[in-house]
């Protein structure tokens, strides 16, 4: 399904629904899927709609063309010189990245090629990420006098401090194998196996209780920013609430009875 017409013929997003999995594909290949305000608005609207759709369990974020995402649309950026525009642009981008972590569904980045600056931030913001072995990742803003300050928020929560700082101050790209070692990716596969690897991962997630996944995703991002003592107190309260859910009781009963659980999402 085509979404958010960029022109009469070119939608900036494509959507495919299949068995509880929604694949959203960035579709500005000529612009290397740069995050224009229009593309970000379209993706935001789609994620907002998915948030309350109980039939959707997994979201796959993919892209068409020679790059996964080249970051912000620099031609659009240079067409403006007013501070209010820049403020609105980066606030819009930050809200989009936060939305990815806040929707109850698990979001998987399918990275087939280069992801730079806000494109690398997009990968880091997803819950999981699978990449082709030919993909590369960079925060090259320093090369054009614009430090990748907002991208580093998400990426630095995936990779170590020293490696993050090296990426930021040199602007140099890292390959997929290195990105996996640093924690930016879950797995790396040959390009011709990328769709299979993403589908297998999505299939494993779809088989779980959507309620449990939603509770767990929210708890993961909440506790990771807290001091350990506070995180344990918070997580204990979450587990208590989780234990009261029908799906938790069903899951335990099914495990004891050695049968497959029947999830209801309650």
Secondary structure, 3 states (H helix, E strand, C coil): CEEEECCCCCEEEEEEEECCEEEEEECCHHHCCCECHHHHHHHHHHHHHHHCCCCCCEEEEEECCCEEECCECHHHHHCCCCHHHHHHHHHHHHHHHHHHHHCCCEEEEEECCEEECHHHHHHHHCCEEEEECCCEEECHHHHHCCCCHHHHHHHCCCCCHHHHHHHHHHCCCEEHHHHHHHCCCCEEECHHHHHHHHHHHHHHHHCCCHHHHHHHHHHHHHHCCCCHHHHHHHHHHHHHHHHCCHHHHHHHHHHHHCCCCCCCCC
